[in-house]
Amino acid sequence: MGALIARQDPALWQTVTFRDGPQGKPMTSRFCFLRVRAGNEWEKATPFPPPEEWLIAEWPEGHDAPSDYWISNLPADAPPEQLARLARLRWKIELDYKQLKGELGLDHYEGRSWLGWYHHTALVTAAHGFLTLERLNPFLPRPA
């Protein structure tokens, strides 16, 4: 992907606001959005070419190379702000998964039955939902 991105016209890079940061300050970065098709040997498997998808690359100011790449199947008319916002949501998902494993015990199940694993993951997910709602509650008194 790096070689493909390096060949692109610098005019394709655009500064996009992808979310609000601390104190409401918008967070921005430079992104390139390309429509691409998978380059594997699809002719052997099917007579139809793979669908076009978005290749999203982020190259923050001051960096020597792009820092992140994503593939997205959002529609071709998706606005750049939506593409960047959804691509950058990955950090939030990773934080949630880390909390599920580290703090709530998602990885502590050692049983052998599907029903036991299902119950364990359901309880961990419910606990995560409760903690998320508590964290987002504007009326919850905060420790001093």
Residue pairs with C-beta under 8 A, 6 or more apart in sequence:
1 55
1 57
1 69
2 65
2 66
4 34
4 36
4 55
5 32
5 55
5 57
5 59
5 66
5 69
8 32
8 34
12 32
12 33
12 34
13 30
13 31
13 32
13 59
14 30
14 31
14 32
14 33
14 80
15 28
15 29
15 30
15 31
16 28
16 29
16 30
16 31
16 80
16 81
16 84
17 26
17 27
17 28
17 81
17 84
18 27
18 28
18 29
18 81
18 84
18 85
18 87
18 88
19 26
19 27
19 85
19 88
20 26
20 27
21 27
29 58
29 59
29 60
29 61
29 84
30 58
30 59
30 60
30 61
31 56
31 57
31 58
31 59
31 80
31 83
31 84
32 56
32 57
32 59
32 66
33 54
33 55
33 56
33 80
33 83
34 54
34 55
34 57
35 52
35 53
35 54
35 55
35 76
36 52
36 53
36 54
36 55
37 49
37 50
37 51
37 52
37 53
38 50
38 53
40 50
42 48
42 49
42 50
51 73
52 76
53 71
53 72
53 73
54 70
54 71
54 72
54 73
54 74
54 78
54 83
55 69
55 70
55 71
56 69
56 70
56 71
56 72
56 83
56 84
56 87
57 66
57 68
57 69
58 66
58 67
58 68
58 69
58 84
58 87
58 88
59 65
59 66
59 67
60 67
68 87
70 87
70 90
72 78
72 83
72 86
72 87
74 82
74 83
74 86
96 128
99 128
99 131
100 106
100 124
100 125
100 128
101 107
104 124
104 127
104 128
104 131
105 124
106 120
106 121
106 124
108 120
109 116
109 117
109 120
109 121
111 117
111 120
134 140
